[in-house]
Amino acid sequence: MASKSRMGGGSGLTNPRKEALLLYREILKTAKAFTWKHPSGVSWGQVLKESARKEFEQARWEKDPETIARMLLNGRHSLMIIQEKFWEKQRSLETQWTKEHNKRSDSW
């Protein structure tokens, strides 16, 4: 039988450090999809990665559990909104491309 420490302590609560790392990794994965350029000439993905890194570094030494939970919740929520908007735009562009492609095919 595994010890409680290996099973997460048995409290049912997630480890804030683990949750932060999971969130950070998901942000990095999401940022890879943003390939177009920022006005500075750098990809938006790189801008997002640098912004996330900066925010995580600023929050690194936070000790208050409520503040940490709030930051993680806000981070997850923001990431979810960004992902939803990205996929909505992706679908919109695909639909537009399909319509234009079908128009061209019909005119041949």
C-alpha positions as CSV (number, residue, x, y, z in Angstrom):
1,M,0.0,0.0,0.0
2,A,1.3,3.5,-0.9
3,S,2.0,6.0,1.8
4,K,-0.2,9.0,2.2
5,S,2.7,11.3,1.1
6,R,3.0,9.5,-2.2
7,M,-0.7,9.7,-2.8
8,G,-1.0,13.4,-2.2
9,G,-1.6,13.4,1.5
10,G,-5.2,12.1,1.3
11,S,-6.7,15.5,1.8
12,G,-8.3,15.7,-1.6
13,L,-6.7,19.2,-2.2
14,T,-4.2,19.7,-5.0
15,N,-0.7,20.8,-4.3
16,P,-0.5,24.5,-5.2
17,R,3.1,24.0,-6.6
18,K,1.9,21.1,-8.8
19,E,-1.1,23.1,-9.9
20,A,1.1,26.1,-10.8
21,L,3.4,23.9,-12.8
22,L,0.5,22.3,-14.7
23,L,-0.9,25.7,-15.4
24,Y,2.5,27.0,-16.6
25,R,3.0,24.0,-18.9
26,E,-0.5,24.5,-20.4
27,I,0.2,28.1,-21.0
28,L,3.4,27.2,-22.8
29,K,1.6,24.6,-25.0
30,T,-1.1,27.1,-25.8
31,A,1.5,29.8,-26.6
32,K,3.0,27.6,-29.3
33,A,-0.2,28.0,-31.4
34,F,0.3,31.8,-31.6
35,T,2.7,32.0,-34.5
36,W,1.8,35.4,-36.0
37,K,4.0,38.4,-35.2
38,H,3.5,41.0,-32.5
39,P,4.2,44.6,-33.7
40,S,7.6,44.3,-32.1
41,G,8.5,41.6,-34.7
42,V,8.5,38.7,-32.1
43,S,5.9,36.0,-32.3
44,W,2.8,36.4,-30.1
45,G,3.7,33.0,-28.6
46,Q,7.0,34.3,-27.4
47,V,5.3,37.4,-26.0
48,L,2.8,35.2,-24.1
49,K,5.6,32.9,-22.8
50,E,7.6,35.9,-21.5
51,S,4.5,37.4,-19.9
52,A,3.6,34.2,-18.2
53,R,7.2,33.7,-17.0
54,K,7.2,37.2,-15.5
55,E,3.9,36.7,-13.7
56,F,4.9,33.3,-12.3
57,E,8.3,34.7,-11.1
58,Q,6.5,37.6,-9.4
59,A,4.2,35.2,-7.6
60,R,6.9,32.7,-6.8
61,W,7.3,33.6,-3.1
62,E,3.7,34.1,-2.2
63,K,2.8,32.2,1.0
64,D,-0.9,33.1,1.6
65,P,-3.0,30.0,0.5
66,E,-6.0,32.2,-0.4
67,T,-3.9,34.5,-2.5
68,I,-2.3,31.5,-4.2
69,A,-5.6,29.8,-4.9
70,R,-7.0,33.1,-6.3
71,M,-4.0,33.5,-8.6
72,L,-4.3,29.9,-9.8
73,L,-8.0,30.3,-10.4
74,N,-7.6,33.6,-12.3
75,G,-4.8,32.1,-14.3
76,R,-6.9,29.0,-15.3
77,H,-9.8,31.2,-16.1
78,S,-7.7,33.5,-18.3
79,L,-6.1,30.6,-20.1
80,M,-9.5,29.1,-20.8
81,I,-10.8,32.3,-22.3
82,I,-7.7,32.7,-24.5
83,Q,-8.1,29.1,-25.7
84,E,-11.8,29.5,-26.4
85,K,-11.2,32.7,-28.4
86,F,-8.3,31.1,-30.3
87,W,-10.4,28.1,-31.3
88,E,-13.4,30.2,-32.2
89,K,-11.2,32.3,-34.5
90,Q,-9.6,29.1,-35.9
91,R,-13.0,27.7,-36.7
92,S,-14.1,31.0,-38.3
93,L,-11.1,31.1,-40.5
94,E,-11.5,27.5,-41.5
95,T,-15.1,28.1,-42.4
96,Q,-14.2,31.2,-44.4
97,W,-11.4,29.3,-46.2
98,T,-13.8,26.5,-47.0
99,K,-16.4,28.9,-48.4
100,E,-13.8,30.6,-50.6
101,H,-12.3,27.3,-51.7
102,N,-15.8,26.0,-52.7
103,K,-16.5,29.2,-54.6
104,R,-13.3,28.8,-56.6
105,S,-14.0,25.1,-57.3
106,D,-17.6,25.9,-58.4
107,S,-16.4,28.5,-60.9
108,W,-14.2,26.0,-62.8
